[in-house]
C-alpha cells in the first residue's frame, strides 16, 4: 500500500475544486451567451419568406432562401432566412416553402365597380361601346349600392390575383374608400369628372365639386387610401375644365389621372377641335407634370413621347383592354427607351373582362415582341418591373411600395412555384412572366396585414358578395331584357 502525504491530498482537493469551478463557469458562460444572443433578437410582427425573394432592388435583386421582417406594417429587414432568423423572432412566420416572395402587383388603371358590367357589351369599338352601352347602363344602374357591391367584388378578385395597390377612376368615392378600408388593399381613388351627365350628376360642375370635396375630406385620413382628381379625357372634358382639374390637384397636392390618346378617333377629334394632338393639347394647357398619370397612351407620336419623359408623366399600359376594343398597340418599347415611367393596368372589367394583372403582364411581354418583330423588345425582367416598381414610380408611390426594401411598406405576395406549369424551374422571373397566373398566388399582405393566406380570403365575405353581385345582375338583366 502506497502512503500519500498530506500535501498530496491537499493538491488533489485543489485540482478537483479548480476543475469543478472551470466546468461550472463554462456552463454559466455558455448559458449567458445563449441568453445574450436570444435577447439580441428583435421582436417583429411578421416574418415572411420564400425560396426566392424578388426584391426589385438593384442592390440585392434576387435572394435565394430569403425572408423579410415586418414591424408596424413596414419592412425592417431583407436577407437570407438564416440571417433573418438569427436576428429576429415573431409569433407569426410564413416560411414560403416552394414559393417566391415578391412585391405585390400595382394595377395602375381600373374602374373597379364595373365588374358588375362584366360581359354586358362585347366586341365593339370604344366609342360605340361607351356611348351606346356603358354610359346608358351607368346612368340607369350605378348608385351607392352598385358601387359598394362592385367594389367588394373587385377587391376580392384583385386580392385573389396578388394585386395590392390599384387606381380606381369611378363614382361614389366615399363608398369605394370605405370598402377599400375594410378589405385592406391600398388604393388611389379618383372620382371621375366629365362634361356631360354621369351617375348622380348633371355635368362637370357638380361632379367636380364632389370630387374636390372628397379629396379635402380624405387626404391624410387613411395611409392606404390616396384621394385623387380624375378628368375623364381630353375629348370629354373642355380645356377650361382640364385647367380647373390640374389647378385643384396642385392646390391640394394630390395625383391626377386621365385617359389620353386611347384611340385614333380620339386623336383626330382633339386635333380637329384644338389643332393639336392630345398630349400636345394638354401641354398647351400647362397640364403635364409629374403628379399626372395617363391611362392607355396608345397613339402618341415621337415628339409626344419625348415630352412625356421630359414632364415626368406616368403612363399606364392596358394591353387587354386595348386589344379587346381594337384600340391599337401602345409604343411601349419606344416609351421605355425614352425614359417614360410605365406601369400596367387592367382597365375596367367591362372592357377586359377581368382584373387579372398576370394576364396584363404576359400580354405586355408578348405583343410588343410581335409588333416589333423583335424578341428582345420588352424582356421579362422589364415587364415584371412595370407590374411592381414601375407602376409605383408611375403613381409616384415608389417611396412607399413596389419593391422589397428596408423602409418600404410591407405590400408583398407569395406565389406558389410547385404547380405543373411551373415545373421545372430554371429562371424564376421567366416563370412569373410567361407561365404564372392568378391562381398561383398563395398569400397576400398589405401594410403588414395578411389579406389572404393559403388562398383563403381573410378580409371579405365572399359568399355574401357573390349573392349580392348576382342579385344586382338579375335586376340589370330584367331591365335590359327586350319586351315580348
Secondary structure, DSSP 8 states (H G I E B T S, - for coil): -----HHHHHHHHHHHHHHHHHHHHHHHHHHHHHHHHHHHSEE-SEEEEEEEEE---GGG-EEEEEEEEEETTEEEEEEEHHHHHHHEE-S-EE--TTEEEEE-EEEEEE-GGGGGGTTSS-S--HHHHIIIIIHHHHHHH-SHHHHHHHHHHHHHHHHHTTEEEEEEEES-HHHHHHHHHHH--EEEEEEEE-SS-BTTBSSHHHHHHHHHHHHHHHTTT-TTEEEEEEEEETTTS-HHHHHHHHHHHHHHT--EEEEES-SHHHHHHHHHHHSS-HHHHHHHTT--STTEEEEE--S--HHHHHHHHHHT-EEEE-HHHHHHTT-----HHHHHHHT-EEEE----TTSSS---HHHHHHHHHHHHHHHHT-TTTT-HHHHHHHHTHHHHHHTT-TTTSSS--TTSB--EEEEE--SGGG-S-S-HHHHHHHT--GGGEEEEEETTEEEEETTEESSS-HHHHHHHHHHHHHHHHHHHS---
